[in-house]
Structure formats: C-alpha cells, structure tokens
C-alpha cells in the first residue's frame, strides 16, 4: 500500500485517545500535519508504516501520537514488558528524542527509558526488573541485551506492540542496518508473532525499495506515507575560491581556505548556524581559522567544532550552545549533526565542498529553515587556479560541476534510491555468534532458519553458502560443533563475544586519548605518527604534544601558538550515475544557474570551454602526457568495475574522480581496449572478484573464506552488465572516425 499524505483529507484526529488529543490541544496546535494525521489509522491498525517527510515536518510525532494512544488504551503496568521500542542510530539522538517524548509520555503516565552505553547501570537494572512503556535504544545496546540477557528477551519484550526506526536512511545498505533488521527478526522469532514497524526518514529516493528494507520480504505490505508538504522556500548561493598552485620548493598558503573562512566569519556571526565539512580534518581546520578571526577581531568566538573524535562532554556543550537562544553559535561539523537531533532554530546551513550524494545534501539543508523560515544553503568550493601548465582535467573544474549537478537534482526533488540488499556476511557472522551466545548453542538448521529465513535481511544467503560459512568459521576456531551437532562458540568466538567491541557490527579503530590538564578532549587514530613537540589542531584549538604514553594510549597536550589539523578519517561515499550524467549535461549546456557567484560563473565558463575545445561531447578520450583520460560519466560502482576488468586485461587503469585514467596508453589504444571488452562476452563477476586482493573489508571478513568473499564482492561492488553497457557507449560508431 502506498499513498501521499493529504492535508485536505485530514480527518483522523478523533481516532486518538482523548488524553492524547488533550496534549495536542495544550501544545497550541491548530491542526495536525499531513503525515501526522495519515499515520494515525495506519499505526493504530497495526500496519508496517514508512513515513517520509522533511526534517522538522513532525515525523516523530507522526509515530508517537498513535503509538502513545494505543499504549494509553492498553494500560502500562510495570513488569509486563516494553510496549514500544524506539531504535536510533546515535546515542545523542536517543537522548534528544527522550527529552522530546518525555513530556508527552509523562502527561500520559507512560514510562520511558533510555538504554545505551552512557546510561547508568542502576537505571538499566530498574528496566530489567520492571520492563514497561517505551524503550529507546541503539542497535549496539540491543545486541548487548541479546548476548548478556538472552534468556530474558522474551520477558523483556512480551508486551511489545510497536517498533520505531528513526533516521531509516542511515541504516539502509549498511552493516548496522543488516544488524538491526536481523535483531528485529530475531525478536519476532522469539515472541512468535509479527510486531509492526514504523520507519522514519527525510531522505529516501525510492520509497518502495526502502519499504522492502524496513520489512524484508514484505515491503509490498508496508503502508507508505509521503508528506505533500515541503514547498519550503530555498535560498542558496554557491561561491568558489581559488588556491594557487604550490611554488616549486615551497609551500603556498591555502588561499581558498582563508577566503572561505573570511566569508563564513562575515556571513554567519550573530545567528545559530551549521557548517558541514567533508572530513574531521576540515572541521578542525575551519574551526581554528574562525577562532583566529574572532580573536583578531576581539569578539567572542561563536564557532565550535563538532565531530565523532571529540569527547562527549565537548559535543554536548556545542549542542547546548546551539539550543540556547540567548547567544549565537555556529557548529563546524561532520555528519554528527546531520541527524534529527533537536538543536533549535538553525538560521543557515553551509556546505564546504561537494558531497557524494544528493540525499546527504538534502538532509543537511533540512536542518535550516525551521519554524516556517526559508531554508538557507551557503555552498563553497575550493578550486585550483589554472595557467598555461594546467591540464584539461584541471580546467574542467569537476568538483564545482559535481556540486552544481547535486544542487540541480536537489531542486528537482531527486535523491539516490536505497541500495539493493547486500549479503553482509560479516554481520551474519556477528548475528550467528550472538544467537549462539543468546541460547547457549544452536543447531545449523535452527541458526539458518532464524538468521536467513523469510523476513531476515540475510534471506539472500543460500543454505549452501551458510554451510560454507560454518565450515570457514570452524576452520578459524570461531565455532565448534558438539557430538549432537549443536554449534558452540570456539576459543576465538568466545574471546570476541566476551569483549565489549563485539556489539558493534562495524570495526572501531584503535585510538589514543587526548588530554590536557586532566580534561579529556577526545581521541585520534593510533595509526598517526606522534612525537613530543608535535604541533596540531584539535577541538578548534592549537596544541603541542608534551608526552605520549604508549602503555595506556594517552597523549598529553598543552596550548600552543601554532599547529595544523591532523588526519582523523575522511568522509566517503559512492557517487550515483545520475549525478555524473547531470555533470556531462551541465558541461554541454549554456544556461548559467542563478545561484552562482561571479567566480563560479567564470570557472563554469572555463570548464565548458575546455570541454568543447577537447571535443569530449563526441570523443570521450583525452591524451594527458603518456596517459589517456576517459570520461564514462557513470556512477562509482560501474566505474570501479571498469577499473577491475581493464586491469585484469593488462591495462593500467584507475578511477580518478569522475574519470578513468589509463596509464601509458594512447587514446587509440584505450578505445581499442574498451571496444574489445564491449564486443566480448560479459565477464563473470565471480571471476573479476577473484582478481581483487582486498575483499576483506568488514569487521569479521577475515574469518570468511575466499570463495564466499568473492561472491559477496561480486554482488555488492561489481556491475559487470553496466560496465559493458558503458564501454559500448564509449566506443560507439560515432567515435570511430576519431579512433582511426
């Protein structure tokens, strides 16, 4: 079932319990929003429901008003079991939603409980003793319940009637998503009944695919509600700043960074804003630059960094500053503030550099324009100045063109569809070990039925593949099998399950703790080289390393006058083919978007002239020294498949952003190699995967045998059919006159 939520048909308020109606009136709401009203009968009738609406469009209330209505109707006696389960991707989001729902639930006498790593053990014990009401939890903490409280799971959730999954888009296609939906399937198996699920998200490109991932094997039965609102005014500008090439033998200051920081300082002071950078290093760099400007101007610093390596207390201080209407504050952040944490009214959102996805850009823009105001997006691009030495690839200004393409697709209300379900064998290993720990053992048949049966995110795993996986784990001493066939934890399995890091489906890097004067500032990867006297930037301030304690992995810092941001991990993501296609269309067009500043207009014009003069519209092969640059204008998955295939054929190929670089190859030879591939038989993805060395990418992949890793990589990372199609387009007849 699928339907838009229409305000004109809003007539379901009377279905809510009178006490819930009274709470709505007390808020001074004149009417419910479209998705809030449409969700009432769907939730009360026990349907699985997927709600898509912009940030601040009332998705949380759309779920909790009818859920709370049902709970009031049923009664909430202590000890009967949790009646509703809310799962969020972040502890901070759990805390935020706890604050938001506590007022509603408190007025209805519905107990609400948080459960994550920062919640006191005494509070958790109280929940275990008298489970009731609504439990807000992360996937990792839910995993810990399965492992540590396995026999009690059925009692803890005996009364469960609803599951709410917030920020659904953050789980789709990920290890954590496979973990979460496996947990929900295991929970239903333990209870012996269906428990309705409610998914909430602001950024889902294909609602039917998203519905299938919310309810694996049953997406066609999910009620899909999409808000008809969202006609919000958007004000945006894209500004470009140019950095000169480094001088020979010296270091050229990054004038683009300075220019962007100058404009941010002028444009954002005095209000509450979010500035998104594409890496934690960039967050630190711009936070330090803006703090320097505040000090030089002798004004209070309103600019504060916010990212995952900072200590929890420092992040909470920034969030509190954003919520405080009495003082302006701007957070320089990564995706940590992309989620729906309530940070009050955000005046403007800035994005530094292009993002790999339109969905992420939409999510970030949605943080602005709350309380009925226009959404404001300030976009910034750093470009390298071109001169007589510059290559055509430089002159194409692809970061700028990609950013414009993403904005154009955003304005057209398009975003990437969810990825098809992957095998996620590493997460299946985790769930298998968790299942065995929960029950003290399991037969192979039981484990396969629970973990890979209909309704599970691992339903694509065949019984033969599962048997191979069990053999692989046995060879690694992760599992052992008793005389009666029961699967038990082996020595390595016991060791892993008994460590706190087991509960996360993803790999956590080993890190140093950074401290100054007894205060913990945060963490940094242990792989970074450190030494006494090193100057660095962290938490938006400049420091000197005064001591490195290897035994307990502690780094002592003292304030310093200089320093540079360190590498803390870069943002990653796959670019969809739709963005690359739009990039090509922009380069072949003559229309100039109205939101570009004069420098961006100049650079776009330069890019279009370089594209036209190189005849890339008719001949997508460009000589660059001894190499050839090919422009397939396709998505990263297909582009990377071309790289793998060409390398197996003896061609030195690598992906370079939107382009394909063929080393030591002339345009004619490159075209011939692609034509030979296009005219041949479509390659077997397994055979291509067998040539890839680094297939073990997820947490427990090291225990999985080569055969299964090949199948997993072929399914998740290769698009052989798409690669053949692109090769045929690249070597079409209309190019032949240039090839000969």
N, C-alpha and C positions, 0 to 999 in steps of 0.2 A: 504494500500500500504506500502511496506517495501523494502528498498534497501540499500546496502552498498554504501558509497560514494567512488568512484574510481578516483584516480588522472589521470589514463590513459584515462578516458572519459571526462576530464575537458574541456568543450567547451562552457561554458555559460557566460563567461565574457562579451561578446558583447551584452548580454541582459541588462546589467546595463546602466543607463543613462550616457551619455558622461561626465557629471560633476563628477559623482561618479567614473568612470573609471580614470579620471584625478587625483582624490585624491589618488587612489590606486597607480598610477604611481609615484606620488610625495612622497609616503612612501618608494619608492625604492624596492617594492615587485617584484620579478621576476615572480611569479605565485601565484595564489590563492591556499589555501589548499583544500583538497578533499571535506570536508563538506561545506566549503565556496562556492565552485563552484556548488556543487549539490543542495545547498539550494536556489540558485538564481531562477531557474524556478518554484520550489515548492512554494516559498513565493510570487513571482510575479503573479502566477496563482491563488492565494487566498486559497491555501490548509492549513489545520492544519498541522504543521510540528513539529516533535520531533527530536532534534539533540543531539546525544550522542558522546562526544569526550573528550579526556583527558584535564586536566587543561592546559591552555596556548596553546591549539590547535586551537584557533581562533573562538570559538563558538559565542562570542559577535558579531564579525564582520560578521559571517555567517548569523546572524539575521538582523543586522543593514544595511549592504550594500544593500540588495534588498529592505528593508523597506524604507530606505532613497531614493533609486532610485524611488520607487513608489511615495513618497512624493514630490520629485522634479518634477516628471512628472505631478502630480495633481496640484501643487502650494500650498502654505501655507499661505493663507490670514488670518490675525488676526480676531478673533471672530467667525470663522467658527466651532470651536470645536477642541479638541485634536484629532490628526490623528493617533497617535500611543501611546499605553500605555505600559510602562515597569514596571513590578512588581518584586521587590526583597525582600528577607527575612530580610535584615538588613539595617538600616539607613546608616551604614558605606559603605555597598556595593552600595547603591543608590548614595552616594557621589562619590564613586570611579568610577562608570560607567558614572556619569555625567561628570567627568573630561575626561574620555576616549572618550566619544561620542561628547563632546562639540567641539573638533577640527574638526571632520568630519562634524558635523551638521552646525558649524559656516561657514565652507567653502562653504556649500550648501544653506546658508540662511534659515536653518530650525530652528525655535525656540525650545529650550529645557528647561524644567522646572523641578525642584525638588519639591517634596511635602512630608514632614514628620515633626515630632514634633520639629526639630531644625531649620526649615526654617522660616525666618522672616515673620510675618503676612503681611507686605507690599508686599512681593513677591507673596504670595498666593492671595492677593486681585488683583494683576495685572493679574494673570492667570484667576481668576474668571471673570474679566472684558473682557479680550480678550483671550479666550482659543484657543490654536493652537499648531501645531507641535507635539513634543514628551513630554509626561508627565511621569516622573519617580517617583514611589510611593511605599509605603509599604501597606500590607493588612489593617493594623490598620488605616492608614490615609485615605485609600479608604473607610473604614467603616465610618469614621467621615464625609466624603463627603455625603454618603447616608443619614446619620442621620441628619446632620446640613444643607445640601444643597439639600435635596430630590427633591423639585420641579425643581431644575436647572440641574439635572443629564442628562436629555435628551439633553439640550442645550450644556452642557459642553462636551459631547461626540458625538455630532451629526455627526461629520465627521470621527469617529473612524473607522480605516481600519485594524489595527493590534494590537494584544496583545502579548507581550513577557513576559514569565515567566522564570526568571533566577533561577538557583540552584533548579530545579524542584524536585530533590530527597528530599530536605529539607521540602517540603510541603506534599509529598505523605504519606498517612496514619495518618496525624496529624490533630489536631483541626484547626490549621492555614490553612492547605490545604483545609479542608472542608469549612472554611470561605471564602477563596479566590475563589474557584471554584463556590461557591454559589453566590458570588458577581459578577463574570463574567457572570453567567447565568442570574442573575437579570438585569445586564447591557444590555444583548442581548434582554431580555424581554422588557425592557424599550424602546430600539431602534427599536424593531420589526424586527430584522434581525440577521443573523449569522455574527460573527466577527472572522476572522481567528486567531488561537492561535499558538504561536511558543514556545515550551518548550526547555530549555537548561539544560544539566546536564552532569557531568563527571562520575557519579556513579549510573547506573541503571541496575539491574541484568536481568530483563525481560522487554524488550522494548515494547512488546505488552501490558502487564499489565500497564506499565507507560503511554502508549498512551491512554488507556481507562480512566485513571485518569486525563490526560490532557483534554480529551473531553469525559466526562461521557456519556455512551450510544452510542458513536460514535468512539470508538478507532480504529475500523477496517477501518475507512476512513482517519486516520492520516497517513501522509507520514513520515516514519521513516528513518532517515539518521544516519548511524553509521560510524564514521571515520575508515578507514582502516589503519590509522597511529597508533602510539602507540608502535612501535617496539623499544622503547627507552631502552637504557642500564640501568639496575638497579644494584646498588652496595649496599649491605646490610650486616650487622652483628648484631647478637643477643648476647648480653652479660648478664650474670647472676651474681648477687651479693647476698651474704648470710648474713642474720641477725641472731645473736644468740638468743636463747630463753631468755625471761626476767628472771633475777635472782630472786629467792624467796625473797619477802620482799623488792625488789629494782627495779630500772628501768634500763634496758640495753640500751645503745645508739644504734640508728638505723644505724648499720654499712653499711647496703645496701644503704641507702640514701646517706651516706657520700661517699661510693665508686662510686656510680653513679654520684654524683656531681663532684668528683675529675676527673672522665673520661670526663664528659661534658666540664669542665673547660679547660682541656688539648686539647681536640679534636676540640672544636668549636671556640676558641678565634681567632680573626683576620679575620673572614668572617661573612656573613649575613646568619642566620640560624633560624629555628623554632624548638622549643622543646615543644611537646604536652604532657601534663599530663592529667590524667583522672579525676581530680577534681580541683576545685579552691583552695582548701586547699593545694593540692600537688604543684600547681603553686606557691603559696606563699612560701611554704617550700623550693623548689628548687631555687627560685629567691633569697631568703635570704641566702641560703647556697653558691650560686655562688657569690653573692655580698660580703660575708665574705671572700671568697677566693681571690677576686680581691683586697680587702683592705689589706689582709695579704701579697699578692704579690706586693703591692704598684703599681698597674696598674689601669688604668681607668676601671670602671665597664661597661661591654658591655652587661650585662644580665638584662632584664627588664620583669616584669610580665605584662600579658595582659589577662583580663577576664571581664565578664559582670558586676561584682560588682565595678570595678574601675570607677572613674569619666571619663566622655567622653574626657576631655582635656588630661588626662594621657594616655588614649588609643591612642588618636591621636598623641601624642608625640612619642609613641613607633612605630606607623605605619610610621611616618615621618622619624624616625631613620632607619627603615628597607629600606626605599626608597632612603636614602642618600648614594650614592656610595663612598663618601669620608671618611666614618667611618664605622667600623664593628659594627654590633648589632645582638643580639640574643634575640628573644622573647620567654619567657616561657609562654605558653598559653593553653587555652582550645579550644573548637570548634570555638571560636570567629574568629580565623584566618584560619579556615578550608575552609571557603567560598572563592570565587574568587576575593577577594579584591587585587588590584594590589599593591604588596609590593616589586616590583623589582625582581632581580635575587636572589633566595634563594639557597645557596650552599648545605646545608644539612638539613634533617628533622630527628629529634629524637622523638621516642615514648617511654614513660615511662609506662610500664605495658601493659597487653593485652587489646585490645578493644573488645566490644561485637560483633562488626560486621566487616566483610571484607570490606564492602562498605566504612566505615569511614577510615579504614587504607588506602584504595586506594585513597580516597580523600586527605588525608594528605600527602601521598607520592607524589601525583601530584603537590604539592607546590614546590617540589625540581626539579632540572634538567632542569630548563627553559633555554632559549637561546641556545638550542642544546646540553647542557651538560648532563652527566649521572645523573639519579636520585639517591640520596644517602639517605638510611634509616639506622639510628642507633637505634636499638631496645634494651630496657633494661628491665630486670625482677628482682624483689626482691623476694628472696626465704628465707624460714626459715630453719635454719640448723637442720638436723635430728641427733638423737642419739638413745640410747637404749630405751628411753621413747617414741619415736615418733611412731605415728600410721601409718598404711599402707596408709591412706588417705593423710597424710603429705608426705610420701615417694613417692607418685605418682606425686608430683610436677605439679599439674594440671594447675596453671597459666602459667608455662613455656610451657607445652604441648599445651595449648589453643593458645598461641602466635605463636608457630611453625605451628599449624594447619592453623591459619589465614594467615600466610605468604605463606604457600604452596598453599592455594587456591587463594591467590592474584597472585602468579606466574603463576597459571593456568588460570588466567583472569576470575575467577568466582567471583560473588558477589551476595548478597541476592536479590531475586526478591522483587518488591514492595508488601506490604501487600494488601490483598483484602480490598475493601472499607468497612468502619465501619458505624454504624448508626450515631454516633456523635450527639446524641440527645441534649447534652449541647450546641453545636454550632448551632444546628437547633433552639433552644430557642433564642439564640442571634440574629440569622438572622430573626426570626419571629418578635422580638421586633424592630429590625432595620427597617424591612419592614413597620411595623405599624407607626413608627416614620417618615419614609420617606414620606408616603402618608397621614398621619393623621388618619389612620384606614384602615382596610381591612376585607372583609368577610372571613369566614373559607374556602369557596370554592376557592376564589381568592388566599388566602395565600397558600393553598395546591398546587394549580396549579403552582404558581410561584416558590415555595420553593422545592416541591417534584416531579415535573413533569419530563418528559424525558429530559435529559441533565443536571439535577441537581445532585450534589453529595449526595443528600438525597433521590434519587429515590427509594431506597430500603425500605423507610418508607411507610407503607401502609396507606390508608385513615382511617382505624380503629385505627391504632397506633397514627396517627395525632390527631384524635378526642380525644383519651385518653389523649394525651399530653395537648390539650387545656383545658380539664377538670382539669388536675393536676395544670395547671397554674392559672386557675380560682380559685381553692381552696386555692392557695397561695396568692391571690390578686395581682398576677403579671399582669393578664389580666382581663378585664371586657367586657361584651357584651351589646351593646345598644339595644333598643327596636326593631330596624330594623335588628338586627343580626350582626351589624358591631363590629369587635374586636377593642378594645381600650386599651391603657395602663392603668393598675390599679395602685394603690398607690405605690406598691413595684416596678412595672415595670417602672413607671415614675422616681422614685428615682434612679434606676440603670442606665437607659438610659441617664439621665442627668449628670452622673458622668463620668469623663474622662477615668476611667478604663474600661468602657463598651466596647470600641473599640477593645480591645484585646480579642481573643477567649479563651485565657488561663488565669489561675489565677495568679496574681502577688502577691508575699508575702509582708507583711508589713515589712518595713526596717528602721533601724537607718541610719542617715547620719553621716559619719566620717569626722571630720575636724581637721586641725592643723594650727595654726597661721592664721586663716581666709581662708585657702585654703581647698576646698572640695576634699577629697581623694577618696570617693566612698561610698558604702553602705554595710550593713551586715544585715542578718535576725534579726528581732526583737525578735525571739524566743530564741536567745542565751543569757545566763546569763552574765551580765556585772556588774562590780563594780569598784569603784575608786581604782587605783593602779594595776589593771589587766594588765599584760604584754602580748602583742600579736604581730603578724607579719601581715603587710598589705602593699600592694604596694611594696613588696620586702624589706621593712624596718621594724625595730623593734620599738615598741611604748609602752607607758604606758597610760592607761586611767586616765585622770585627772578630768573629770566630765561627768556625764550622765544626760542630760536634758530630762526627760520623756515627758514633756508637748509638746515640738516640735520635739521630737525624734532625738536629736543631741547628738553625743558623741565627746567630745574633747580629742585629743591625743597630747602627747608630745614625742619627741625622747627618746629612752631608749636603754640600752645596751643588754637587754635580751628580750625574748618573744617567743611564739610558734604560728604557724598558727592556726586560728580558723576554725570551720566547716562552709563552705559557700555553702553547697549543693554539692552532689556527682553526677557524671555522671551516667546515667542509659541507659539501652538498653537491648533488648531481643536477646539471642544467638540463631542462627539458627541451626536446626538439622544437617545440612551438616558439620558445624564446629565440633559438638560433634562426629559425625561419623568418621571424619578425626582424631580426638583425639584418638579414640579407635584404628584406623588403625596404627597410629604412635606408640602407645604402643605395638602393636603386631608385628611391623616391626623391622628390624635390620639395615636399612640404616640410616646413620647419615648425616643430612644436612650440606653442606659445609660452611654455613654462621654462624655456632655456634662457640662461643669461647670455650676455654678448660673447663671452669667451666660449661657452658651449656651442653657440651658433657658429662661431668661427671654426672650432675643431670639427664639428659635424660636417661643415662645408669642405674642410680639408679631407676628411675621411671619404666623402662622396667623390671628390675629385680623384683621390688615389685609387678608389675602386673602379671608377670609369676609365681612367688612363691605363690601368692594368688589364682592362677588358675581362675582369673577373665575372661579369654577368654571363659571358659566353665561353670562357675558358678558365676554369677554377684552379689552374696550376700556375704557381708563381715561383720563378727562379730566385733564390737568395744565396749567393755565393755558390758553394758546391751542393747545396741542398735544394729541395723543392718544397714549397708550402702549398698544401691542398686545402681547399675550403669546402667541406661537405655540407656545412650548415645543418648539422644534425645534433641530436642530444648526446650526452656523455656516454650513455650505455652503448649506443651504436658506434660512436667514435672510438671508444676503447676496444670494442670488438674488432674494428678495422685494424687497430694497432696490433692486437694479438695475432690476427690472421696474417698480416703482412710480415710480421717478424718471423712467423713460422715458415714463410716463403723466402726467407733470406733478405728481406728488405728492412733496413734500419728505420723503423717507424716509431714515432712518439706523438702523444697528444700535447698540443701547446695552446691551451685555452680552447677557442672555437675552431682552431686549425689543426691540421695534421702535418707534421714535419717528417719528410723522408730524407734521411741523411745520405750524402754522397750520391744523390740520384738526380738526373736531369728531368725536366718536365715531361719529355717524351718517354723516358724510361718509367717514370711514375705513372703516367697514363697507361702505358702498356701493362704494368704490373696490376693495376686496378682492373683493366679490361680483361686480363687473363682470369682474375678472380671472379669478375662478374659473369663471364661466359661459362665458367666451370660449374661443377656440382656444388650445391650449398654445403658448406662444411658441417661435420658433426660437432655440435657444441662440446660433447664429452672429449673429443679428440683435441679440440682447441684448448679446453680447460686443462688437459694433461700437460700442456706445454708451459703453463703458468706456474711459477715457483712458489709465490707467496699466497697460497689459497687459504691457509690457516689464519683467519682474520678476527674471529670472535673468541670469546673467553675460553671455551672448552674445546675449540677446534683441534688443539694439539693432541687430544686423545682419539680423534677420529681418523680412520684410515684413509689412504689416498683415494680409493675408489669412491667413497661417499663424498669426500671433499670435491672431487671432480664433478659429481652430479649436482652438488649444491652450488658450486661456482657457475656451472653451465646454466642452471635455472635462474640464478639471481643476477649474474653480472654480464651475461652474454646475450647478444641479439644478432644471431647469425643471419636470419632472414632479413632483418633491417639493414645489416651491413652489405649484403648482396644487392639489395634494392638501391642503396646509396651509391655503390660502386657502378651500377648500371646507369644511374643518372649522371654521375661524374664523367662517364665515358660514352655518353650518348652520341648519336650520329652527328649532331650539330657541332660537336667539338672536333670532329675528325680532321677537318682542314687545318686546324691549328696543331694537331699532333704530328701530321706527316711532314 
